[in-house]
Amino acid sequence: QVQLVESGGGLVQPGGSLRLSCAASGSIFRFTTMGWYRQGPGKERELVAAITRSGSTNYADSVKARFTISRDNAKNMVYLQMNSLKPDDTAVYYCNGAGYWGQGTQVTVSS
């Protein structure tokens, strides 16, 4: 069984930065693609970024050049560095891997 715990969300002004972290338990972590998803108010959950076990990444068009996903397989951690944040980035951000979801962390971008 895999448990995922997100942290790092909060309130930030437009143009600011946040770094989200996802701590994963379970040995399957290093063998699986990990992803960050988000669900904004009144919106469906969408993929933000994903990273394979070897480090290949892909991003939603809306976050390209602003967000960076990374992972540390030795520490069972996944990160999402978010720069140049916009109000449209306001959402609950979820970590996903091997079919499991974390509880989510709220990101609010507002002045």
The 8 nearest C-alpha neighbors of each residue, nearest first, counted from 0:
[[1, 25, 2, 24, 27, 99, 26, 97],
 [2, 0, 25, 24, 3, 99, 23, 27],
 [1, 3, 24, 23, 4, 0, 101, 25],
 [2, 4, 101, 23, 22, 21, 100, 1],
 [3, 5, 22, 101, 21, 23, 102, 2],
 [6, 4, 21, 20, 103, 104, 101, 22],
 [5, 7, 20, 19, 8, 104, 21, 4],
 [8, 6, 19, 18, 20, 9, 17, 5],
 [9, 7, 106, 105, 104, 6, 19, 17],
 [8, 10, 106, 107, 105, 11, 7, 104],
 [9, 11, 107, 108, 106, 12, 109, 8],
 [12, 10, 108, 15, 109, 107, 9, 13],
 [11, 13, 110, 109, 108, 15, 14, 10],
 [14, 12, 85, 84, 15, 108, 109, 86],
 [13, 15, 83, 84, 12, 85, 16, 82],
 [14, 16, 13, 83, 84, 12, 11, 82],
 [17, 15, 82, 81, 84, 83, 14, 18],
 [18, 16, 81, 80, 19, 82, 7, 15],
 [19, 17, 80, 79, 7, 81, 20, 78],
 [18, 20, 7, 79, 78, 6, 8, 80],
 [21, 19, 78, 6, 5, 77, 7, 79],
 [20, 22, 5, 77, 4, 76, 78, 94],
 [21, 23, 76, 4, 3, 75, 5, 20],
 [24, 22, 3, 75, 2, 76, 21, 25],
 [25, 23, 2, 1, 3, 22, 26, 75],
 [24, 26, 1, 27, 28, 0, 23, 2],
 [25, 27, 28, 29, 24, 30, 1, 75],
 [28, 26, 30, 25, 29, 31, 1, 97],
 [29, 27, 26, 30, 31, 25, 75, 23],
 [28, 30, 72, 27, 31, 52, 26, 75],
 [31, 29, 28, 27, 52, 32, 26, 51],
 [30, 32, 28, 52, 29, 97, 33, 51],
 [31, 33, 51, 52, 50, 96, 34, 49],
 [34, 32, 96, 50, 49, 95, 31, 51],
 [33, 35, 49, 95, 48, 94, 50, 96],
 [34, 36, 94, 48, 47, 93, 95, 46],
 [37, 35, 46, 47, 93, 45, 92, 94],
 [36, 38, 92, 44, 91, 45, 90, 93],
 [39, 37, 44, 90, 91, 43, 42, 45],
 [38, 40, 90, 42, 89, 41, 91, 37],
 [41, 39, 42, 90, 38, 89, 43, 91],
 [42, 40, 39, 43, 38, 44, 90, 89],
 [43, 41, 39, 40, 38, 44, 45, 90],
 [42, 44, 38, 45, 41, 39, 37, 40],
 [43, 45, 38, 37, 36, 42, 46, 39],
 [46, 44, 36, 37, 43, 47, 38, 42],
 [45, 47, 36, 48, 35, 37, 59, 44],
 [48, 46, 36, 59, 35, 58, 45, 37],
 [47, 49, 58, 35, 57, 34, 46, 59],
 [50, 48, 34, 57, 56, 33, 35, 58],
 [49, 51, 56, 55, 33, 54, 32, 34],
 [52, 50, 32, 54, 55, 53, 33, 56],
 [51, 53, 32, 54, 31, 30, 29, 50],
 [54, 52, 51, 55, 50, 32, 30, 29],
 [53, 55, 51, 52, 50, 56, 69, 70],
 [56, 54, 51, 50, 53, 57, 52, 49],
 [57, 55, 50, 49, 54, 51, 58, 48],
 [56, 58, 49, 48, 50, 55, 59, 47],
 [59, 57, 48, 47, 63, 60, 62, 49],
 [58, 60, 47, 61, 62, 48, 63, 46],
 [59, 61, 63, 62, 58, 47, 64, 57],
 [60, 62, 59, 63, 58, 47, 65, 64],
 [63, 61, 65, 60, 66, 59, 64, 58],
 [62, 64, 60, 65, 58, 61, 66, 59],
 [63, 65, 66, 62, 67, 82, 60, 61],
 [66, 64, 82, 62, 63, 83, 81, 67],
 [67, 65, 81, 80, 62, 82, 64, 63],
 [68, 66, 80, 79, 69, 81, 65, 64],
 [69, 67, 79, 78, 80, 48, 66, 50],
 [70, 68, 78, 77, 79, 67, 50, 71],
 [69, 71, 77, 76, 78, 72, 68, 54],
 [70, 72, 76, 74, 73, 75, 77, 69],
 [71, 73, 75, 29, 74, 70, 76, 28],
 [72, 74, 71, 75, 76, 29, 70, 28],
 [73, 75, 76, 72, 71, 22, 23, 70],
 [76, 74, 72, 23, 73, 71, 22, 28],
 [77, 75, 22, 71, 74, 21, 70, 23],
 [76, 78, 70, 21, 69, 20, 71, 22],
 [79, 77, 20, 69, 19, 68, 70, 21],
 [78, 80, 68, 19, 18, 67, 81, 20],
 [81, 79, 18, 67, 66, 17, 68, 78],
 [80, 82, 66, 17, 16, 18, 65, 79],
 [83, 81, 16, 65, 84, 66, 15, 80],
 [84, 82, 14, 15, 65, 16, 85, 13],
 [83, 85, 14, 82, 13, 15, 16, 88],
 [84, 86, 13, 87, 88, 108, 14, 83],
 [85, 87, 108, 88, 89, 109, 13, 84],
 [88, 86, 85, 89, 108, 39, 90, 84],
 [89, 87, 86, 85, 90, 84, 108, 107],
 [90, 88, 107, 87, 106, 108, 86, 39],
 [91, 89, 39, 38, 106, 37, 92, 105],
 [90, 92, 105, 38, 104, 37, 103, 106],
 [93, 91, 37, 103, 104, 36, 90, 105],
 [94, 92, 103, 36, 35, 101, 37, 95],
 [93, 95, 35, 101, 100, 34, 21, 36],
 [96, 94, 100, 34, 99, 33, 35, 93],
 [95, 97, 33, 98, 99, 32, 34, 31],
 [98, 96, 99, 31, 95, 32, 33, 27],
 [97, 99, 96, 95, 100, 1, 33, 31],
 [98, 100, 96, 97, 95, 1, 101, 2],
 [101, 99, 95, 94, 3, 102, 93, 98],
 [100, 102, 3, 4, 94, 103, 93, 5],
 [101, 103, 100, 4, 93, 104, 5, 3],
 [104, 102, 93, 92, 101, 91, 5, 105],
 [103, 105, 92, 8, 91, 5, 6, 106],
 [106, 104, 91, 8, 90, 9, 92, 107],
 [107, 105, 8, 9, 89, 90, 91, 10],
 [106, 108, 89, 10, 9, 109, 11, 105],
 [109, 107, 86, 11, 12, 89, 13, 10],
 [110, 108, 12, 86, 13, 107, 11, 10],
 [109, 12, 13, 108, 11, 86, 10, 107]]
